[in-house]
Amino acid sequence: MFSAVLLEKDGSGRTARLAELAEERLPEGDVTVDVEYSTLNYKDGLAITGSSPVVRNFPMVPGIDLAGVVTESTHADWKRGDRVVLNGWGAGETRWGGLARRARLEGDWLVPLPAVFTGRDAMAIGTAGYTASLCVDALLAHGTRPEQGEVLVTGATGGVGSIAIALLAEAGFEVAASTGKPAEEAYLRELGATTVLDRAELSEGGKPLQKERWAAVVDTAGSHTLANACARTRYGGAVAACGLAQGMDFPASVAPFILRGVSLLGIDSVMAPKARRLAAWERLSRDLDVRLLDTIAREIALGEVITAADRLMKGEVRGRIVVDVNR
Ligand SMILES: NC(=O)c1ccc[n+]([C@@H]2O[C@H](COP(=O)([O-])OP(=O)(O)OC[C@H]3O[C@@H](n4cnc5c(N)ncnc54)[C@H](OP(=O)(O)O)[C@@H]3O)[C@@H](O)[C@H]2O)c1
């Protein structure tokens, strides 16, 4: 038997509970993992609270991320005792995920735990931090350089935002952090933000072209925030769009793209090819100061996940939540 968060749905509705599950209920897969840590990402919050139809089939063990140790493998790349990380690939959406003490997965989905991190560190980073790293990789590949000016990060106190700030600051950028939590200014400056702005400055409808301000943007909000970010990006700049914390809509015009040559870079972490994942984890292991993870992340037990998901959806959480699935 193993403990897991279990989401079920029947004629009378949808439930989320901590359950004891028989080993035989694990899905098919070529690698079995003893999970050490998982996390709560925004998408896990959506899945657990049912705020959005993230879960495609029931019953489901949520958790898009895990770090753990291989116990059985018929996959050529992995053997018993290997320390691995999983981000995405439909875990917690179409396949049982990481908010459990045991998981069975496809070996092709796994990456090795970087040597500089513990499993807990890797989950303090999680999909949020790995996505932040994908965003920074995309902006640098576009040609964004520190001397071109400030980079805006929206949803700054969130998981993606927090780690994006730290990675950009480490890469030498001046970082403007947009937040709805002005009381967290000291936290954002500790991560490396040089300017902190109220997200209300970006969240209402605005003109298609506005005064040029940022060389580049990491946007986690979507909706008007993304539209305004594009409208204020400097000539030739780039906007890495990865989130929808404000909304999935994009009430914008093409003006920034066709008159200022601004590029909109779409970032997906779930199905990203392995080479891109490895590069993103390589940046994290090289550039992220692990000491910041104590400031960014807070640990909870598996039994606390369901209530924490509610708080996450209310936007009350700062930084990241790590889940020790064994307590
Ligand atoms: N594309 C991908 O593969 C991928 C991967 C990971 C995450 N994401 C998406 O990226 C977004 C952020 O993820 P996360 O893990 O960082 O989530 P998170 O930790 O919950 O952070 C989201 C942050 O967004 C800000 N926010 C909340 N409501 C908002 C609103 N109405 N308007 C503007 N900002 C708002 C808040 O920060 P402030 O209070 O500081 O403003 C909040 O802390 C989510 O939409 C998530 O689904 C996408």
The ligand as an SDF file (V2000), in Angstrom:
LIG
                    3D

 48 52  0  0  0  0  0  0  0  0999 V2000
    3.6740   27.1120  -19.9680 N   0  0  0  0  0  0  0  0  0  0  0  0
    3.9890   26.2030  -19.0600 C   0  0  0  0  0  0  0  0  0  0  0  0
    4.4610   25.1060  -19.3510 O   0  0  0  0  0  0  0  0  0  0  0  0
    3.8100   26.5730  -17.6130 C   0  0  0  0  0  0  0  0  0  0  0  0
    4.6040   25.9850  -16.6260 C   0  0  0  0  0  0  0  0  0  0  0  0
    4.4650   26.4330  -15.3000 C   0  0  0  0  0  0  0  0  0  0  0  0
    3.5080   27.3870  -14.9970 C   0  0  0  0  0  0  0  0  0  0  0  0
    2.7370   27.8870  -15.9950 N   0  0  0  0  0  0  0  0  0  0  0  0
    1.7360   28.9160  -15.7120 C   0  0  0  0  0  0  0  0  0  0  0  0
    2.4170   30.0720  -15.2520 O   0  0  0  0  0  0  0  0  0  0  0  0
    1.5910   30.7540  -14.3150 C   0  0  0  0  0  0  0  0  0  0  0  0
    2.3780   30.9530  -13.0260 C   0  0  0  0  0  0  0  0  0  0  0  0
    2.6770   29.6870  -12.4580 O   0  0  0  0  0  0  0  0  0  0  0  0
    3.2640   29.6280  -10.9820 P   0  0  0  0  0  0  0  0  0  0  0  0
    3.6230   28.2270  -10.7080 O   0  0  0  0  0  0  0  0  0  0  0  0
    4.2760   30.6840  -10.8260 O   0  0  0  0  0  0  0  0  0  0  0  0
    1.9440   30.0130  -10.1490 O   0  0  0  0  0  0  0  0  0  0  0  0
    1.8460   30.6720   -8.7050 P   0  0  0  0  0  0  0  0  0  0  0  0
    3.0050   30.2920   -7.8730 O   0  0  0  0  0  0  0  0  0  0  0  0
    0.4580   30.4130   -8.2390 O   0  0  0  0  0  0  0  0  0  0  0  0
    2.0180   32.2280   -9.0280 O   0  0  0  0  0  0  0  0  0  0  0  0
    1.1030   32.9440   -9.7980 C   0  0  0  0  0  0  0  0  0  0  0  0
    1.2970   34.4160   -9.4550 C   0  0  0  0  0  0  0  0  0  0  0  0
    0.5620   35.1890  -10.3940 O   0  0  0  0  0  0  0  0  0  0  0  0
    0.1740   36.3890   -9.7960 C   0  0  0  0  0  0  0  0  0  0  0  0
   -1.2630   36.5560   -9.9860 N   0  0  0  0  0  0  0  0  0  0  0  0
   -2.2680   35.9370   -9.3470 C   0  0  0  0  0  0  0  0  0  0  0  0
   -3.4450   36.3640   -9.7990 N   0  0  0  0  0  0  0  0  0  0  0  0
   -3.1840   37.2840  -10.7530 C   0  0  0  0  0  0  0  0  0  0  0  0
   -3.9860   38.1240  -11.5660 C   0  0  0  0  0  0  0  0  0  0  0  0
   -5.3200   38.0850  -11.5060 N   0  0  0  0  0  0  0  0  0  0  0  0
   -3.3780   38.9570  -12.4240 N   0  0  0  0  0  0  0  0  0  0  0  0
   -2.0370   39.0080  -12.5140 C   0  0  0  0  0  0  0  0  0  0  0  0
   -1.2140   38.2470  -11.7500 N   0  0  0  0  0  0  0  0  0  0  0  0
   -1.7930   37.4030  -10.8870 C   0  0  0  0  0  0  0  0  0  0  0  0
    0.5280   36.3030   -8.3010 C   0  0  0  0  0  0  0  0  0  0  0  0
    1.7970   36.9390   -8.1350 O   0  0  0  0  0  0  0  0  0  0  0  0
    1.9100   38.4720   -7.6250 P   0  0  0  0  0  0  0  0  0  0  0  0
    0.9970   38.5750   -6.4400 O   0  0  0  0  0  0  0  0  0  0  0  0
    3.3420   38.6230   -7.3010 O   0  0  0  0  0  0  0  0  0  0  0  0
    1.4320   39.3290   -8.7750 O   0  0  0  0  0  0  0  0  0  0  0  0
    0.7220   34.8150   -8.1020 C   0  0  0  0  0  0  0  0  0  0  0  0
    1.5950   34.5430   -7.0420 O   0  0  0  0  0  0  0  0  0  0  0  0
    0.3330   29.9330  -14.1540 C   0  0  0  0  0  0  0  0  0  0  0  0
   -0.6690   30.4290  -14.9940 O   0  0  0  0  0  0  0  0  0  0  0  0
    0.7630   28.5440  -14.6190 C   0  0  0  0  0  0  0  0  0  0  0  0
   -0.3090   27.7950  -15.1000 O   0  0  0  0  0  0  0  0  0  0  0  0
    2.8530   27.4890  -17.2830 C   0  0  0  0  0  0  0  0  0  0  0  0
  1  2  1  0
  2  3  2  0
  2  4  1  0
  4  5  1  0
  4 48  2  0
  5  6  2  0
  6  7  1  0
  7  8  2  0
  8  9  1  0
  8 48  1  0
  9 10  1  0
  9 46  1  0
 10 11  1  0
 11 12  1  0
 11 44  1  0
 12 13  1  0
 13 14  1  0
 14 15  2  0
 14 16  1  0
 14 17  1  0
 17 18  1  0
 18 19  2  0
 18 20  1  0
 18 21  1  0
 21 22  1  0
 22 23  1  0
 23 24  1  0
 23 42  1  0
 24 25  1  0
 25 26  1  0
 25 36  1  0
 26 27  1  0
 26 35  1  0
 27 28  2  0
 28 29  1  0
 29 30  1  0
 29 35  2  0
 30 31  1  0
 30 32  2  0
 32 33  1  0
 33 34  2  0
 34 35  1  0
 36 37  1  0
 36 42  1  0
 37 38  1  0
 38 39  2  0
 38 40  1  0
 38 41  1  0
 42 43  1  0
 44 45  1  0
 44 46  1  0
 46 47  1  0
M  CHG  2   8   1  16  -1
M  END
$$$$
